[in-house]
Amino acid sequence: MSGRLRELLQRRDKVLVVLHPPTATHARIMERAGCEAGFVGTSGVVGSYTGLADVGTATMTECVQIAGWIAQSVSFPVIMDGDTGHGGIMAVRRMVRECIRAGIAGVRIDDQPIEGKRRTQSAGVEVVPLEQAVARYRAAVDMRNELDPNFVIMAQCYARDAVNGGLEECIGRLKAYRKDAGVDWVQFESPHSVDEIKQARAAVEGPFSFMKGKLPRYLGLEEHLALGVNIAWYPGFTHQVMWAALWDFMQDFQKRGIAAWEEFEASRRDRPYSRPDVGPTGEGGEMQRELEQRYFPSGTPGTHRRK
């Protein structure tokens, strides 16, 4: 999957859309609907499991565990949110190693300080000194090169809105992360205008993306291509859709009880939706029966047979 992700990042004729797969079962539905890449964020995905806010509370092992479950359930590449690396350079190396072992295709690492790490678009964001950030990314790149040269290292730059940053600082860092640290992909966390995206895109070679930041709306795929950007970062869409659908159903269910479910079933009768069941090649019921026949030809263990 790391090799596949690299291929998608280099594609020029079509935008790669990156979405959140909230769980492994949701990822299966997304795959069947054509999803090409997923991002397991510490807020939307890991936070959904832990119930904790994205303020540096998620541990490296929790992130790898959850991202690994999702990555192993689908055939599209999954990128993990590595936050600030969960420690110093040795912790960064371990994180990359564990990601590769788990079948994750890439990792995004922030340039915020470990202490005081804040959620995206929060007030009070700071960035670590440039030398420290470059060291963090170099450690990740070197570990990648030792184990899987295809594994993707992505740098997320928070300098635009940081209390110790600004637009010039942000663009300078994006260039340094690509050129000096050798990361594969850089992301502009908070553009304020399309013009700022143009400036950053002109300054940085290779894979580049941007978050919505202070833009009034998300840009469409054709708008991305017009800017010379072939990666669209839309991770939160899936969560918003699920939250809204569940909220609407729960409100209806509280009012009408089982009639709400029966009406839902009837409304979907001519609009079937994909079920995220484990397929015949996965670790599901079909494989279980096949293996029981192989290992216990005289009968399934634990069953009572008449003599």
Secondary structure, DSSP 4 states (H G I P E B T S, - for coil): -HHHHHHHHH--SSPEEEE---SHHHHHHHHHTT--EEEE-TTTTHHHHH---TTT-S-HHHHHHHHHHHHTT-SS-EEEE-TT-SSSHHHHHHHHHHHHHTT--EEEEE-S-STT---TT-TT-----HHHHHHHHHHHHHHHHHH-TT-EEEEEE-TTTSTT--HHHHHHHHHHHHHTS--SEEEES--SSHHHHHHHHHH--SSEEE--TT-SSPPPHHHHHHTT--EEE-TTHHHHHHHHHHHHHHHHHHHHTHHHHHHHHHHTTTS--------TTSSSHHHHHHHHHHH-TT--TT-----
